């Protein structure tokens, strides 16, 4: 390549600068030529870096889910509004590689920017969080330290089936579970007034079931699989709030309830069990899935439906069910069960009878619990960042 004053490249650049660029991409192409000629990257955009030990806390990447590609070292991220010399402000988002000359246009809502300073999850009202940033290169000690003193890890063997690996936190489906203390009156009041959000990312399979004396329960009769519940802290007490898998009747549903009151909501099970909400045909055993379940108790379902809250089920970032939840059901839970409840259990739930525990075999990439219903945009943000991090860094 000729790079002198009379070189072809120099003449091309000078000629082009005398005319208006036809497009942003063309303007960026000219800046690449200039950079190659001067043997340095121009001061445009944000420099990206792979996530590595060498890059420490300066790592910064772009993950594009549609193509499953990750862009880091050697790439520059140019956002809308960035000034491009001799052109103006960028109207699109771009990735530019000044070494190879490659330019990639980023589509809106089709990519995720991940870096050391960005959280994978919304932090407001977050009760519990276990995600890939904690699991990655983690240990029993580091997980416990990060989860805090109010969290107990119960019955884990700390092998590839029970405990932490470099990709997931695993529940063996036999007797593993996480116990989260949640008995502060102010915290409980927040949950009662706001509602909740539960997030799970990973693989869920059926586990075993025992009564509180460790006698097996016949799962051909009771096939429920427990994911989480809120109970009174005892093994033979009751749980007033639970979520699990209900494979009966070929429903393959996520099933949740707040513990009683025969008040009808959308997606209720039926007479005598109206408090059981079924999100049917969203469960697939042994497949990676991202569930987000929300209940927003801060406002009415709509102006015309003041007797209901909004309850939503998302699967893999997409809204599967959006329905009314009877306010009387939540009030029944708060008035009759709430005061006695002290611990969230993750990895198991009670069902059918007090002291009957149904466990779940799970390979977990992310578990989160909030004491409020996240908005649709917040759900989307959590999903994109969490999945983007796992696919680009962990997987």
C-alpha positions as CSV (number, residue, x, y, z in Angstrom):
1,X,0.0,0.0,0.0
2,X,1.3,3.5,-0.9
3,X,1.2,5.9,2.0
4,X,3.4,8.8,0.9
5,X,2.1,12.3,0.0
6,X,1.7,11.2,-3.6
7,X,0.4,7.7,-2.7
8,X,-2.9,6.5,-4.1
9,X,-4.4,6.2,-0.6
10,X,-3.5,9.8,0.3
11,X,-5.0,11.1,-2.8
12,X,-8.2,9.1,-2.3
13,X,-8.7,10.5,1.2
14,X,-8.0,14.1,0.1
15,X,-10.4,13.8,-2.8
16,X,-13.1,12.3,-0.6
17,X,-12.8,15.0,2.1
18,X,-13.7,17.6,-0.6
19,X,-17.1,16.0,-1.1
20,X,-20.0,15.1,1.2
21,X,-20.0,11.5,2.4
22,X,-22.8,9.5,0.9
23,X,-23.4,7.5,4.1
24,X,-22.2,6.9,7.6
25,X,-20.6,3.6,6.6
26,X,-18.7,5.4,3.9
27,X,-17.5,8.0,6.4
28,X,-16.3,5.3,8.7
29,X,-14.5,3.5,5.8
30,X,-12.6,6.7,5.2
31,X,-11.6,7.0,8.8
32,X,-10.3,3.4,8.7
33,X,-8.2,4.3,5.7
34,X,-6.8,7.3,7.5
35,X,-6.0,5.2,10.6
36,X,-4.3,2.6,8.5
37,X,-2.2,5.2,6.8
38,X,-1.2,6.8,10.1
39,X,-0.9,3.4,11.8
40,X,-3.1,4.4,14.7
41,X,-6.7,4.2,15.7
42,X,-8.6,7.5,15.5
43,X,-10.2,8.9,18.7
44,X,-13.8,7.9,17.8
45,X,-16.1,5.7,20.0
46,X,-15.3,3.3,22.8
47,X,-12.5,0.8,22.7
48,X,-13.6,-2.8,23.5
49,X,-11.6,-5.4,25.3
50,X,-12.1,-9.2,25.8
51,X,-12.9,-10.4,29.3
52,X,-9.6,-11.8,30.5
53,X,-7.2,-11.8,33.4
54,X,-4.9,-9.4,31.5
55,X,-7.7,-6.9,30.8
56,X,-8.9,-7.0,34.4
57,X,-11.7,-4.5,35.2
58,X,-11.4,-2.7,31.8
59,X,-13.1,-5.5,29.8
60,X,-15.9,-4.3,27.7
61,X,-17.7,-6.4,25.0
62,X,-20.7,-6.4,22.6
63,X,-22.7,-9.5,22.3
64,X,-25.1,-10.0,19.3
65,X,-27.6,-12.7,20.1
66,X,-28.9,-13.0,16.5
67,X,-25.5,-14.1,15.2
68,X,-24.2,-15.4,18.6
69,X,-21.1,-13.3,18.1
70,X,-19.0,-11.5,20.7
71,X,-16.9,-8.5,19.9
72,X,-14.1,-7.3,22.1
73,X,-10.4,-6.6,21.6
74,X,-9.5,-4.8,18.3
75,X,-13.0,-3.4,18.0
76,X,-14.4,0.1,18.5
77,X,-18.0,0.7,19.6
78,X,-19.6,3.8,18.1
79,X,-23.0,4.8,19.5
80,X,-25.6,7.0,18.0
81,X,-24.7,10.7,18.6
82,X,-21.0,10.1,18.4
83,X,-19.3,12.7,16.3
84,X,-17.6,11.4,13.2
85,X,-15.1,14.0,11.9
86,X,-16.0,15.5,8.5
87,X,-19.4,13.9,8.6
88,X,-21.4,14.8,11.7
89,X,-23.1,12.8,14.5
90,X,-23.7,9.1,14.0
91,X,-27.3,8.1,13.4
92,X,-26.7,4.4,13.9
93,X,-24.7,2.1,16.3
94,X,-21.6,0.6,14.8
95,X,-18.7,-1.7,15.4
96,X,-15.4,-0.9,13.6
97,X,-12.2,-2.9,13.4
98,X,-9.4,-0.6,12.4
99,X,-7.0,-3.4,11.8
100,X,-9.1,-5.6,9.5
101,X,-11.3,-2.8,8.1
102,X,-14.5,-4.6,9.0
103,X,-17.6,-2.6,9.8
104,X,-20.7,-4.0,11.5
105,X,-24.0,-2.1,11.8
106,X,-25.8,-2.9,15.1
107,X,-29.5,-3.2,15.0
108,X,-31.6,-1.6,17.7
109,X,-32.5,-4.0,20.5
110,X,-30.5,-6.8,18.9
111,X,-27.2,-6.5,20.9
112,X,-26.0,-6.2,24.5
113,X,-23.1,-4.1,25.8
114,X,-21.5,-5.9,28.8
115,X,-18.7,-4.6,30.9
116,X,-17.1,-4.6,34.3
117,X,-19.1,-1.6,35.6
118,X,-22.5,-2.8,34.4
119,X,-24.7,-5.1,36.6
120,X,-26.5,-8.0,34.9
121,X,-29.6,-7.3,37.0
122,X,-31.8,-4.4,38.2
123,X,-30.8,-3.9,41.8
124,X,-33.8,-2.1,43.2
125,X,-35.8,-4.4,45.6
126,X,-33.6,-7.4,44.8
127,X,-33.9,-9.9,47.6
128,X,-31.7,-12.7,46.3
129,X,-29.3,-13.0,43.4
130,X,-27.2,-15.9,42.1
131,X,-25.9,-15.4,38.6
132,X,-23.1,-16.3,36.3
133,X,-20.8,-13.5,37.5
134,X,-20.8,-15.3,40.9
135,X,-20.7,-18.8,39.6
136,X,-17.9,-18.2,37.1
137,X,-14.6,-19.4,38.8
138,X,-16.4,-19.5,42.1
139,X,-16.1,-21.9,45.0
140,X,-18.2,-22.9,48.0
141,X,-16.6,-20.2,50.1
142,X,-16.9,-17.4,47.6
143,X,-20.6,-18.2,46.8
144,X,-21.5,-18.2,50.5
145,X,-19.6,-15.0,51.0
146,X,-21.4,-13.2,48.1
147,X,-24.8,-14.5,49.1
148,X,-24.5,-13.2,52.6
149,X,-25.2,-14.4,56.1
150,X,-29.0,-14.5,55.7
151,X,-28.6,-17.3,53.1
152,X,-27.9,-21.0,53.9
153,X,-26.8,-23.6,51.4
154,X,-28.4,-26.8,52.6
155,X,-27.3,-30.4,51.9
156,X,-25.1,-29.7,48.9
157,X,-22.3,-32.3,48.3
158,X,-20.2,-29.8,46.3
159,X,-19.6,-32.0,43.4
160,X,-20.6,-31.7,39.7
161,X,-24.2,-32.7,40.5
162,X,-24.7,-30.8,43.8
163,X,-23.1,-27.4,44.1
164,X,-21.0,-25.3,41.9
165,X,-19.3,-26.0,38.5
166,X,-17.6,-23.5,36.2
167,X,-20.9,-23.0,34.3
168,X,-23.8,-23.6,36.7
169,X,-25.0,-24.0,40.3
170,X,-26.6,-27.4,40.5
171,X,-29.3,-28.9,42.7
172,X,-29.4,-32.7,42.7
173,X,-33.1,-33.0,43.1
174,X,-32.7,-35.2,46.2
175,X,-32.5,-32.8,49.1
176,X,-30.5,-29.8,48.0
177,X,-32.0,-26.3,48.6
178,X,-31.2,-22.7,49.5
179,X,-32.8,-21.1,52.5
180,X,-33.1,-17.3,52.6
181,X,-34.1,-15.6,55.8
182,X,-36.8,-13.0,55.2
183,X,-38.6,-12.2,58.4
184,X,-38.0,-8.5,58.9
185,X,-41.3,-6.7,59.2
186,X,-40.4,-3.8,56.9
187,X,-39.2,-6.2,54.2
188,X,-42.3,-8.3,54.5
189,X,-44.5,-5.2,54.3
190,X,-42.7,-4.2,51.1
191,X,-43.5,-7.7,49.6
192,X,-47.1,-7.4,50.7
193,X,-47.6,-4.0,49.1
194,X,-45.5,-4.4,46.0
195,X,-45.8,-8.1,44.8
196,X,-42.8,-10.1,43.5
197,X,-40.7,-11.2,40.6
198,X,-39.0,-14.6,40.3
199,X,-36.3,-15.3,37.6
200,X,-34.8,-18.6,36.7
201,X,-32.3,-19.3,33.9
202,X,-31.0,-22.8,33.4
203,X,-32.4,-26.4,33.1
204,X,-35.2,-27.8,35.3
205,X,-36.0,-31.5,35.8
206,X,-38.1,-33.5,38.1
207,X,-36.8,-34.3,41.6
208,X,-37.7,-36.5,44.5
209,X,-40.3,-35.9,47.2
210,X,-40.2,-36.6,50.9
211,X,-42.3,-35.9,54.0
212,X,-40.7,-34.1,56.9
213,X,-39.5,-37.4,58.4
214,X,-37.8,-38.3,55.1
215,X,-40.3,-40.9,54.0
216,X,-40.7,-41.0,50.2
217,X,-43.9,-39.7,48.6
218,X,-45.4,-41.5,45.6
219,X,-44.8,-39.1,42.7
220,X,-47.0,-41.2,40.4
221,X,-49.9,-39.8,42.5
222,X,-48.3,-36.4,43.4
223,X,-46.1,-35.4,40.5
224,X,-45.5,-31.8,41.5
225,X,-41.9,-30.4,41.2
226,X,-41.1,-27.5,43.6
227,X,-39.0,-24.5,42.6
228,X,-39.5,-22.1,45.5
229,X,-41.8,-21.3,48.4
230,X,-42.1,-19.0,51.4
231,X,-42.6,-20.9,54.6
232,X,-42.5,-20.7,58.4
233,X,-39.0,-22.1,58.7
234,X,-40.0,-25.6,60.0
235,X,-39.9,-28.9,58.2
236,X,-43.5,-29.9,59.1
237,X,-45.1,-26.4,58.9
238,X,-46.9,-24.8,56.0
239,X,-45.9,-22.7,53.1
240,X,-48.1,-19.8,52.1
241,X,-46.6,-18.9,48.7
242,X,-45.0,-21.3,46.2
243,X,-44.0,-21.9,42.6
244,X,-43.4,-25.2,40.8
245,X,-43.9,-27.4,37.8
246,X,-47.3,-29.2,37.4
247,X,-46.9,-31.9,34.7
248,X,-50.3,-33.6,35.4
249,X,-53.0,-33.7,32.7
250,X,-50.3,-32.9,30.1
251,X,-50.5,-29.3,31.2
252,X,-46.7,-28.9,31.5
253,X,-47.4,-25.8,33.4
254,X,-45.7,-23.4,35.8
255,X,-48.0,-23.4,38.8
256,X,-48.0,-20.7,41.5
257,X,-50.3,-19.7,44.3
258,X,-50.3,-17.4,47.3
259,X,-51.8,-20.0,49.6
260,X,-55.6,-20.0,49.6
261,X,-58.9,-18.2,49.1
262,X,-61.1,-19.6,46.4
263,X,-61.1,-16.4,44.3
264,X,-61.0,-16.6,40.5
265,X,-58.2,-15.1,38.5
266,X,-57.2,-15.5,34.8
267,X,-55.6,-19.0,34.3
268,X,-57.0,-20.3,37.6
269,X,-56.9,-24.1,37.9
270,X,-60.7,-24.6,38.5
271,X,-63.4,-24.8,41.1
272,X,-62.0,-25.5,44.6
273,X,-58.5,-24.5,43.5
274,X,-59.0,-21.1,42.0
275,X,-56.0,-19.8,43.9
276,X,-53.7,-22.0,41.8
277,X,-52.5,-20.2,38.7
278,X,-51.4,-22.3,35.8
279,X,-49.2,-21.1,32.9
280,X,-49.7,-24.1,30.7
281,X,-47.3,-25.6,28.1
282,X,-44.3,-23.4,29.1
283,X,-42.4,-26.3,30.7
284,X,-39.9,-28.4,28.7
285,X,-37.8,-30.9,30.7
286,X,-34.0,-31.0,30.2
287,X,-34.0,-27.8,28.1
288,X,-32.4,-24.4,28.8
289,X,-35.1,-21.9,29.6
290,X,-35.4,-18.4,31.1
291,X,-38.6,-17.9,33.2
292,X,-39.7,-14.6,34.7
293,X,-42.8,-14.5,36.8
294,X,-44.1,-11.1,38.0
295,X,-47.0,-9.9,40.1
296,X,-47.4,-6.1,40.4
297,X,-49.5,-5.1,43.4
298,X,-48.8,-1.4,43.1
299,X,-51.6,-0.6,40.6
300,X,-54.8,-2.0,39.2
301,X,-54.8,-4.2,36.2
302,X,-56.6,-1.5,34.3
303,X,-59.0,1.4,34.8
304,X,-61.9,-0.9,34.0
305,X,-60.6,-3.8,36.2
306,X,-59.9,-2.3,39.6
307,X,-60.4,-5.6,41.5
308,X,-57.3,-7.2,39.9
309,X,-53.6,-6.9,39.8
310,X,-51.4,-7.8,36.8
311,X,-49.6,-11.2,36.7
312,X,-47.3,-12.0,33.9
313,X,-45.3,-15.1,32.8
314,X,-42.3,-14.6,30.4
315,X,-40.4,-17.4,28.7
316,X,-37.1,-16.7,27.1
317,X,-37.7,-13.0,27.2
318,X,-41.1,-13.2,25.5
319,X,-44.5,-12.6,27.2
320,X,-46.4,-15.9,27.3
321,X,-49.2,-15.0,29.7
322,X,-50.6,-11.6,30.8
323,X,-53.6,-11.8,33.0
324,X,-55.6,-10.6,36.0
325,X,-54.9,-11.7,39.5
326,X,-57.7,-11.4,42.0
327,X,-56.8,-8.9,44.7
328,X,-58.8,-11.0,47.2
329,X,-56.4,-13.9,46.7
330,X,-53.3,-11.8,47.6
331,X,-55.2,-10.2,50.5
332,X,-56.1,-13.7,51.8
333,X,-52.4,-14.6,51.7
334,X,-51.3,-11.5,53.5
335,X,-54.1,-11.7,56.2
336,X,-54.0,-15.4,56.9
337,X,-50.4,-16.7,56.2
338,X,-48.0,-13.8,56.0
339,X,-47.2,-13.1,59.6
340,X,-45.9,-16.7,60.2
341,X,-43.6,-16.9,57.2
342,X,-39.9,-16.4,57.7
343,X,-37.8,-18.2,55.0
344,X,-37.8,-18.5,51.2
345,X,-36.8,-22.0,50.0
346,X,-35.3,-22.3,46.5
347,X,-34.9,-25.8,45.0
348,X,-37.9,-27.2,46.8
349,X,-41.5,-26.4,47.8
350,X,-44.3,-27.8,49.9
351,X,-47.6,-28.9,48.2
352,X,-50.7,-30.9,49.1
353,X,-49.9,-31.4,52.8
354,X,-47.9,-29.6,55.4
355,X,-44.5,-31.2,55.7
356,X,-44.5,-32.7,52.2
357,X,-41.5,-31.4,50.3
358,X,-41.0,-31.7,46.5
359,X,-37.5,-31.1,45.3
360,X,-36.2,-30.0,41.9
361,X,-33.1,-31.1,39.9
362,X,-31.7,-27.9,38.4
363,X,-28.7,-26.7,36.5
364,X,-28.9,-23.1,37.4
365,X,-27.3,-20.2,35.6
366,X,-29.3,-17.5,37.3
367,X,-31.8,-17.2,40.2
368,X,-33.3,-14.0,41.3
369,X,-36.1,-12.9,43.6
370,X,-37.5,-9.4,44.0
371,X,-40.1,-7.9,46.4
372,X,-41.8,-6.0,43.5
373,X,-43.0,-6.8,40.1
374,X,-40.5,-5.7,37.5
375,X,-41.7,-3.7,34.5
376,X,-41.7,-5.2,31.0
377,X,-38.6,-3.1,30.1
378,X,-36.8,-4.2,33.3
379,X,-37.6,-7.9,32.5
380,X,-36.2,-7.4,29.0
381,X,-33.0,-5.7,30.3
382,X,-32.3,-8.5,32.8
383,X,-32.9,-11.2,30.2
384,X,-30.7,-9.7,27.5
385,X,-27.8,-8.9,29.9
386,X,-28.0,-12.2,31.7
387,X,-28.2,-14.4,28.6
388,X,-25.7,-12.3,26.8
389,X,-23.1,-12.7,29.5
390,X,-23.7,-16.4,29.8
391,X,-23.5,-17.1,26.0
392,X,-20.5,-14.8,25.4
393,X,-18.4,-15.4,28.5
394,X,-19.4,-18.7,30.2
395,X,-20.8,-21.0,27.6
